[in-house]
Amino acid sequence: MTEDVKTSISIAVAHELAAQHGTPLYVYDPVGMRSRAQELMGLQVPYGLTVRYAVKANPHPKIVKMFSEEGLSFDASSSYEAVQLLEQGIRGERISLSSQQPAHKLPELLQAGVKFVATSQHQLELFAAAENRQDTVGLRVNPGIGSGFNNRNTTGGVGASFGLWHQYLPQALQFAREQGIKIDRLHVHVGTGGDPGKWGDILDAGLHIAEQMPDVTSLDIGGGFKIAYMDGEVEADMPLVSELFGQKLAEFAEKTGRQLLLEIEPGRWLVAHGSVLITEVVDIVDTGTDGYAFLRTNTGMNDFLRAAMYGAQHRIEVLNDINEQTDYAVVGHNCETSDILTPAPHDPEGIGPRKLNRTNIGDLLAIYDTGAYCASMSTKGYNAYPTAQEVFI
Ligand SMILES: Cc1ncc(COP(=O)(O)O)c(C=O)c1O
């Protein structure tokens, strides 16, 4: 069972870091991240496992270096991420590239040994025509099912533009044969943050497609392993999930005689819990007795977009020792009503006040579990606000 990793930061440490580095400030704790990497590298599946860190979750070079030291490989979601990884000294063979936009510098990336995954018929054709291409390639397929914590995080099914639609597989296979190319890697990423209980169905969908692809020797099931941001949420139990994967891969081998390597591409599960965003309460306003009390902070969507974009919920704590609590809505400093840090659950349109310690202007506030899709996915520079720094403790 994955240990409960409810991070918390002490008032004293937060103030010390804030005095040293200023706020807003991302504080990263690599210890938790590294132990999660070790846990994944220790997972047992029958015919081999490749763990690829999804760099887009948090491309901080120190995190990339740490995971490289732990033996992880990498998943790049753009050719620019792939180039960045190569520049950080990651060997091409450890990088898998699957992107919506056709790769810039494709010949150079192939020359460097980057494992290319075509995500459409067009990309397959570009690969076939590319200089330095190998005779093998990966193919991302939309299996027709999706799993995400909302439709904006679901990358499979009719509503998602990711991968080749599964019904067009025969044409792609025909084309590859004509070009003398073997499609030996199948990539199926169906979304992020979805119900951990769906992993069996997702692997079945992937194996069903692999069965139609005789040259496939590895199945990349993508990422999307859920973490618990709030109490009561169920976190993906990776030993349990990998056991299920193992059973299904063994059944597939029994049925087809094919022993597939499994690849996974976790991002969030590895880094989300390893960070807290420290911000300062710069003003407090309210909208009368029937309205809301708002804590204005010195961060917001220019550093942390998930709340405004998805209605995502993160634990928030006012770092003072006042033990009287009251309801506050917490907002960012950007001149946008959508810059709310406490939206209603999964509803960016709504306001979801939280019970927090009675607060004074100048108090520090902690936003937890901000290691993934926070510093890496924000409207940097909006309203010309300086970007939150990132420090490792
Ligand atoms: C292709 C691909 N792989 C891996 C991931 C990582 O997902 P997560 O961070 O939820 O594990 C994503 C994220 O959406 C993705 O698009």
The ligand as a Tripos MOL2 file, in Angstrom:
@<TRIPOS>MOLECULE
LIG
   16    16     1     0     0
SMALL
NO_CHARGES

@<TRIPOS>ATOM
      1 C1          0.6430   11.0010  -23.0930 C.3       1 LIG1
      2 C2          0.6290   11.2600  -21.6250 C.ar      1 LIG1
      3 N1          1.3670   10.4880  -20.8280 N.ar      1 LIG1
      4 C3          1.4180   10.6920  -19.5050 C.ar      1 LIG1
      5 C4          0.7150   11.6980  -18.9020 C.ar      1 LIG1
      6 C5          0.8370   11.9060  -17.4110 C.3       1 LIG1
      7 O1         -0.3620   11.8850  -16.7560 O.3       1 LIG1
      8 P1         -0.3580   11.9800  -15.1700 P.3       1 LIG1
      9 O2          0.4540   13.1430  -14.7850 O.co2     1 LIG1
     10 O3         -1.7640   12.1160  -14.7800 O.co2     1 LIG1
     11 O4          0.2380   10.6890  -14.6720 O.co2     1 LIG1
     12 C6         -0.0960   12.5200  -19.6840 C.ar      1 LIG1
     13 C7         -0.9290   13.5590  -19.0310 C.2       1 LIG1
     14 O5         -1.9810   13.8970  -19.3850 O.2       1 LIG1
     15 C8         -0.1320   12.3070  -21.0810 C.ar      1 LIG1
     16 O6         -0.8770   13.0810  -21.8720 O.3       1 LIG1
@<TRIPOS>BOND
     1     1     2 1
     2     2     3 ar
     3     2    15 ar
     4     3     4 ar
     5     4     5 ar
     6     5     6 1
     7     5    12 ar
     8     6     7 1
     9     7     8 1
    10     8     9 2
    11     8    10 1
    12     8    11 1
    13    12    13 1
    14    12    15 ar
    15    13    14 2
    16    15    16 1
@<TRIPOS>SUBSTRUCTURE
     1 LIG1         1 GROUP 0 **** ****
